[in-house]
């Protein structure tokens, strides 16, 4: 972030629009957490467990890597990962790059749960996305990725 100070006269109009977007994303996050809880409960999972399972399914990762990727604390991801391991959904494998930070890997049971969560998520997304223009969604994804990149650099 730059050290530029803007006055109301010099502030770009896009700044107000970005503030509105941020507020809507906060509201969206709350709605996603509520819906995620409702979607995962029938499978005996929680939103937090779904996030960690999804991150591990995407790519074998360590707890700190998942925490950074998901914007969560390492401690909260560790608690969830330990519960998932206790329930036999993930296992800790040795990490050749860092002996004190094992890799999380889905077990067969975890793969089955992940597939069920993916199916539920796809069905839910299809219902929500029905009637929304694909180009608008793609543009929104691109904008959010760019904003995330700017905030993280």
Secondary structure, 3 states (H helix, E strand, C coil): CCCCCCCCCCCCHHHHHHHHHHHHHHHHHHHHHHHHHHHHHCCCCCHHHHHHHHHHHHCCEEHHHHHHHHCCCHHHHHHHHHHHHHCCCEEEECCCCCCCCCEEEECHHHHHHHHHHHHHHHHHHHHHHCCCCHHHHHHHHHHHHHHHHHHHC
